[in-house]
Amino acid sequence: MLISLTCLLAYNLTNMSFKENRLVQYLISSKTELKKVTWPTRQETTKHTLVVIGISLFTASFLGVLDFAFSKILGLFIK
């Protein structure tokens, strides 16, 4: 059974021209599109990474303070 499937797959691949293969077409078009991308410089990437880290730290700190404050306030009502 496995040999039959392998032979069938090999037959289909040999009868299919290289350009008819949808996967190959997808990979070729992806490579073409990636050549059109304007990639950020190392300096821009570093700057944007630091901004994301800063905003994340601020958000975490803010939520931590709110959590602490609300837990203390709720603790006063529960006692």
C-alpha positions in Angstrom: 0.0 0.0 0.0 2.8 2.4 1.0 4.7 1.6 -2.2 1.6 2.2 -4.3 1.0 5.6 -2.7 4.7 6.6 -3.1 4.6 5.6 -6.8 1.4 7.6 -7.3 2.9 10.6 -5.6 6.1 10.3 -7.7 4.1 10.0 -10.9 2.0 13.1 -10.1 5.0 15.1 -9.2 6.9 14.2 -12.4 3.9 14.9 -14.6 3.3 18.3 -12.9 5.4 21.0 -14.4 7.5 23.0 -11.9 5.4 26.2 -12.4 2.0 24.4 -11.9 2.9 23.4 -8.3 0.9 25.8 -6.1 3.3 25.5 -3.2 6.2 26.6 -5.5 4.1 29.5 -6.8 3.3 30.6 -3.3 7.0 30.5 -2.2 8.1 32.4 -5.3 5.5 35.1 -4.8 6.4 35.3 -1.1 10.0 35.8 -1.9 9.1 38.5 -4.4 6.9 40.3 -1.9 9.6 40.1 0.8 12.0 41.9 -1.6 9.6 44.8 -1.7 9.5 45.3 2.1 11.3 48.3 3.6 13.0 46.8 6.7 13.7 49.0 9.7 17.3 49.9 10.5 19.0 48.5 13.6 18.6 51.9 15.3 14.9 52.1 14.6 14.4 48.5 15.8 16.2 49.2 19.1 14.2 52.4 19.6 10.9 50.8 19.0 11.9 47.8 21.2 12.7 50.2 24.1 9.4 51.9 23.7 7.5 48.6 23.9 9.5 47.6 27.0 8.9 51.0 28.6 5.1 50.9 27.9 4.9 47.3 29.2 6.7 48.2 32.4 4.5 51.2 33.0 1.3 49.2 32.3 2.5 46.4 34.6 3.4 48.9 37.4 0.1 50.7 37.0 -2.0 47.5 37.2 0.1 46.3 40.1 -0.6 49.5 42.1 -4.3 49.3 41.2 -4.5 45.7 42.3 -2.7 46.4 45.6 -5.0 49.4 46.3 -8.2 47.6 45.5 -7.2 44.6 47.5 -6.5 46.8 50.5 -9.8 48.6 50.1 -11.7 45.3 49.7 -9.9 44.0 52.7 -11.3 46.9 54.8 -14.8 46.0 53.8 -14.4 42.2 54.4 -13.1 42.5 57.9 
